[in-house]
Amino acid sequence: MVAGERIVFTIVGILLFVAALALAYRSVDPIISLFTSASVIGTAAFLLNVILLILMIAEIAYTVTLSVRGVGLSPQPFLIVGLIAVIRRILVITVQEVQPASAGKSLTSYAGSSIDVAILTAVVLAFVFSIYLLGRRSSDELE
């Protein structure tokens, strides 16, 4: 790997680390308000969203670290980031449906959400199957 690429990947890794730290710092107030607020569902949803975003950033940072070390890129970290993103979206849709403000939603809104969750569930299954196949391929290559 060229020295310039290493420098760029190192800078990107540092920026991702800083972004993850900033998100973790931002989640301190919601953690405190989780115990003191009346809106537990909304606060918990926000906190879960931030935690999953931090996980996505950590997985991308891991991929960048592998690139800096010269190990080469593997598709598994990208599939894991995609899996976390899809699960995050499913959770956001689900939390929106149980919010007290959603009491006035129409039946078509629920149907649209159900279709979204069904499609996202199919995407989760495709990601999990792909990760399984890649892991199986890796174990076959080791033998």
Secondary structure, DSSP 8 states (H G I E B T S, - for coil): --HHHHHHHHHHHHHHHHHHHHHHHHTHHHHHHHHH-S-HHHHHHHHHHHHHHHHHHHHHHHHHHHHHHT----HHHHHHHHHHHHHHHHHHHHHHHHSGGGGG--HHHHHHHHHHHHHHHHHHHHHHHHHHHHHHHHHHHH-
